[in-house]
């Protein structure tokens, strides 16, 4: 066996032309510098492959291993890395706690629900100005109402807390709730969720939302305003 199909990946077995090499055996032990033919023979004797793992040093470093298993583990790591990268923190700004219109709040709720369906965490942010801090309970009540709606698809990870003039809370996605919603409504509807929210809410720190049918908030989370 030579280099993997397509010419990509590390050199293996008879494609390793440089000699000598620095060899690591199948148990992870450093053998030392040996002739490449000898290293290939060792690999064949134990039914494994000789794989070049560090080509940019001299002598290059090679290891005796199961190359098929190695490729599988690398592929698994790559998938996990992509999955982690896809999960982000999306900030949804509710604006000034005393001023924001109930309709604007609902738009942001729709966007936040879509982010949760996509597997992202949502940070809710409400702000105060001047004397509004004297009536911060108004903003807290609005924040609690939004959290109640979002917990239909997520869970409260960080309770509302006031830092200066910003009231923040974090909602994490809940896979079981999201899967239940998809079974009830269908993946296509989830992909088209929050059309109006995507078009009308510039105060969301996120990529543009998908167009299509608006996500239906469950009846138990109807607007309280």
Helices and strands as residue ranges (DSSP letters): G 13-15, E 21-24, E 30-34, H 36-45, E 49-54, E 61-65, H 67-86, E 89-96, H 102-117, E 121-127, G 130-135, H 136-150, E 154-163, E 166-173, H 175-185, H 187-191, H 195-200, E 204-205, G 219-221
